[in-house]
Amino acid sequence: MSFDKKAQSWDASSRRQQLAEAVAESIKESFKLQPGMSLLDVGAGTGLLARRLLPYVAEITGVDSSEGMLHEFSKIGGAVKAVHSDILTYDTAARYDGIVSSMTMHHIQDIDALFCKLFSLLKPGGFIAIADLATEDGTFHEHGNEGVCHFGFDELQLQHAARGAGFTDTAHRCIHTVEKENGRCYDIFLFTALKPRSR
């Protein structure tokens, strides 16, 4: 799928808007967002999630591998920064209070490397909040699975990867259900964890 080509019409989907709203609300329920916080949005896309969290924090950096998506992301205005990069090769001296992501992780092959990278980008005491698909049979993407590395995830798989990277206080819950044109429903989870304040 070419995300660059789909960027301009991406937000027109009411299904995507509803999902972003559910993810944002669940993140706000899980963590007390503060006006001084800096967040990193991994796979930020057009900013569907970021624009819902920005009023509660100081700034949000959006990282995405699609220039077209980031062009739309930049239109949010306010304290946002768009970075064109793959998350695993993202190079910055910045450290974040929290890292959020919605529906991106299933496009990343090496989940263990991802969690290690996220851990390194957090301040001590920082959090991750990752929303993605529960394990499915490969039918979620109705136009094919190009660029899809995982057909969802189960809780134990994520716990293992997160704890292996050094995270603690892992939690996992279903926060939303997406009904697709094929008539089937797919569960979306929010996985959260903390970076210890000291190691």
Beta strands, then each sheet from edge to edge (+ up, - down):
strand 1: 38-42
strand 2: 59-64
strand 3: 80-84
strand 4: 96-102
strand 5: 122-133
strand 6: 168-179
strand 7: 185-194
sheet 1: 3+ 2+ 1+ 4+ 5+ 7- 6+
end
